[in-house]
Amino acid sequence: MGQQTLETTLRRVVDVIDAGKQSLPLPGRLPATVLHALAALVPCDAVTFVDIEPGTATHHVMDDLANGEVTFLAAPIAEPDDAFWRHYDSTLFCSYPTRTRDDRSVTLRSDFYSAREWTQTPMYVDGGGPDGIRFEMMCPLPSTGTRSKRLLFFRTTGRDFSEEDRFAMALLRPHIAEMAGHRPSEDNANALTSRQRELMRLVADGLTNAEIAAALHVSPHTVRTHLTNIFERLGVSTRAAAVARVFSV
C-alpha cells in the first residue's frame, strides 16, 4: 500500500469513526450515516449490517445501504425454508464465524472459493446466483450468545475486495463493534426536536408528505429527510410505528 493510499484510507477510517460519534446511538444497530461512511471507505454496490441467529434461522437486524437508500427490518424475520438458511452451515464462507467461533478475522468469499467453485455451491445455485453479486467481504463483530453480528460488503462488477479493504475494516472493527453495541442513555422518542414532534403530529393526523410540506412551509424533500432522521432515531421503518413510538411515551 503506497503512502498516499494509506493516508486516504486512514482519513476515511476516521470519517467512519466521526460519523458514529456524531450520530445518536441506536440499540444494536448502525446509524445510516455510518453505513454511508463505510460505503465511501470501501466502494461497493451495497453494505449491510446484520444480526443473525443461525439456530433459529432468524434475521434480527438487517440494515442495508444500496443505491444511496437505507432500508431496515421493522421486526425480526425467521425463514427456515429460505435457501440462505438451508445452505448456511455447509457454506464455508457464510458460516465461518459461527462454525469456528472466530469473530475477529475479516474474510473474503474468495478466501474460501474460486469464482468457478462458488457457482457450483448449493448456496449459489438455489439462492445467490440470480442476485448478480460477484464479490463479498465480511467483517464479523463480537457474538452475543447464539447470535452473530457482521458487516457485509457486496460488489456486482469490477474487482474483488483488496487487502487494503481488509486492512481498513480490521482497523475499524473495534469501533464498529462499539457503535453496534451502544445502548441509548435516554428515550429516543423524548429526544426528538420540537420541529420533529410537530411534524409527527401531522403524520399522526394522517397528512401526506405534500400536505405536511404545505403546513410547515417546507419542501416535500425536506419532509422526507426529516422522516428519515426520525425513523432512524426511533429505530422504526413505518409511519405507523413512528407515531406509536412517539405518542405512547
N, C-alpha and C positions, 0 to 999 in steps of 0.2 A: 504494500500500500504506500503510495507516494505521500510526501509531506502535505501537499495541497489537498489530496483526497482525504487524508487523515484529519486535517483541520476542518474540512467541510463536514465530515461525518461527526466529529465531536461537537461542532456548533449545532447540528441538527439533533444530536442526542440531548444537548442542553435545552433545545427548544421543546422537546417532548417533556422533559422534567418540568420546565417552566409552565407548560400547558397544564400539567397536573396540579401544580401549586396554585395556579390562578383559577382553577375550576372548583366548584363545590363538590365535595366528595359524594359519591353515590355508593350506597351499600352493596358491596360485592360486584361492582360493575366499573366500567371505564367511561369517563366523560367523552362526548363526541369530539371535543377539542383535542383530546389526547389521540383519538383514532385518526383524526386529520393530520396531526403532527407525525404520527407513526407512518402514514402513507407518504408524507414528504421525505421522511428519513429513508424508508425502503420503498422505492417506487414499485407499485403493484396495481393490479386491477381491483383487488379487494383486500381488506384487512378485517379480521373477525376476532372478537374476544368471546370465548365460550367457557361455561362452567357446566361440565357434563358429569353424569353418574352412570358409568357403563353397566353396573349391576342391575339397574332398573331401566336401562335404555332411555334415559331422560336427559333432555337439554334443559337445565335450569335457567341459564342465561345465554343469549346469543345476540351480541351487539355487532352489527355488520355495516361496514362502510364500503359502498360500491357506487360508482358513477356520481360521486360527490354527495350522496344521500346516506344518512344513517337510519337503519331500521333495527328494531329490537323486539324481543318476545315480551308480550304482555303478561304471560304466565308460563310456568314450566310445561314442557311437552314431552310425553312418553310415547315413543313409537317403536315398540319391539319388532314390528314387522318391516320396518324400513330397511332398505339394503345396507345403509351405513352400519346399523347396529347388528344386522345378521352376519356381516363380514368383519366387524370391528376386531374381534380377538385374533383372527387369522391374518389381519393386515398388519405387517410388522411396523410400518411407519405410524399408522394411526394409534395403535395400542402400545407403542413403545413406553410412554411414561407410566402407564398403569401396569404394564406387564413387567417392567424392570424396576419400578419404583424410583426411576431416575427422573426427577422433576427439575433438573438443572441444565441439562445439555440441550442446546439449540440444534435442531436437526433439520435436514432437508429430505424430501421424499427420495431424492436421488442418492442419498446415503444408503438406501435400502434396495432400491430398484433402478434398473436401467429403464429407459423410455420403453423399450420393447417388453421387458418383463412386467412393467406396470400395466400395459394394455392387456396383459393376459391374466391379471388378477381378478378374482370374483368381484372385488370392490369396484373395479373399473367397469367390468362387463355389465354388472347388474345396476350400478348406481352412478359411478363417477364419469363414465365415458362421455355421455351427451353434454355435460356442462362445459366442455371446452377447456378445462383447467389443465395446463401442461406442467406447471411447476408449483411447488408448495414448500413453505418453510414453517416450522412450528417452534414456538418459544414457550415451554411449559412453565407454570408457576407453582408455588408450593401447594401441595394437595391438602385437602381437608377431609379426613375420614375416607369415605368411598367415592368422593368427588374429585374431579380433575379440572383445573383451570388452565387455559392455554391461549396464546395469541397465534393466529394463523394468517399467513400471507399467501396470496394466490396471484399467479400470472397465467394469462392465456396465450400470450405471444412473447417473442423476444428470447432472452437468455434466462438460464436458471439463476436462482439466487446465488450470490457470491460469498466468498469467505469474508469480504468486507461487511456484507449484510449480516452474516452470522456474528461477526465481531461486535457490530453495533448493538444487536439485540442481547448479546451476552453482557455488554456494559449496562444496558437498560434494565435487564431482568429484575434486579432487586428493587429498582424504583417502581417498575410496573407492578410488582408484587405488592408493594406498599400501597400504591394507588388503589388496586383492586381489593385490598383488604380493609380500606377505610370504613369507618362507621361514623355517621354524622353525629355531631355533638348537640345538635338541636333539630327540632322537627322541620323538615324542609318546606312543608306547606306553610308554616308560620314565617319562613324566611323569604317568601315572595315579596317583591316590592309592591308599593301601593298601586302602581300602574298595572302590574301584572294581576293583582287581585281585582282591579277594576275590569280588566279585560276578561278575567274568568267569570265575573258576574254576568257579563254579556253573553259569554258562552253558555252559562247556566240558563240564561233566558231563551236559549235556542237560536240566537242570531248567527247568521253565516259570517264567513270572513269578510265578505264585501260589506255587510251591514255593520259589522264591528268597526271596520276601517272608516266608514262614514260617520259613525257615532263618536269615534275618537279623533277624527280629523287626521288620519294617517293613511298610508297606502296599504293595500292588501298584502303586499310583500312584507311590510313591517309587522302586520298581524301574524303572518306565518312564522316570521323569525321569533316573535315573542312566544308563540305557542311551542315552537321547537325548544326554546330555552326552558319554558315552564315544564314541558313533558320530561325533559332531561333532568331537571331539578327534582321533580316528583317521582321519577322512576316509573312513568306510565307511558302508554303508547296511544291512547284514545282520548277524545274529548270527554266522554262519559266518565272514564276512570279519573281524569284530572279533576273534573267537577266534584266527584265523590271524595277525592283525596283532600281537596281544598276546603270544602264546606262541611266536612264531617269532623273537623278538628275544632 
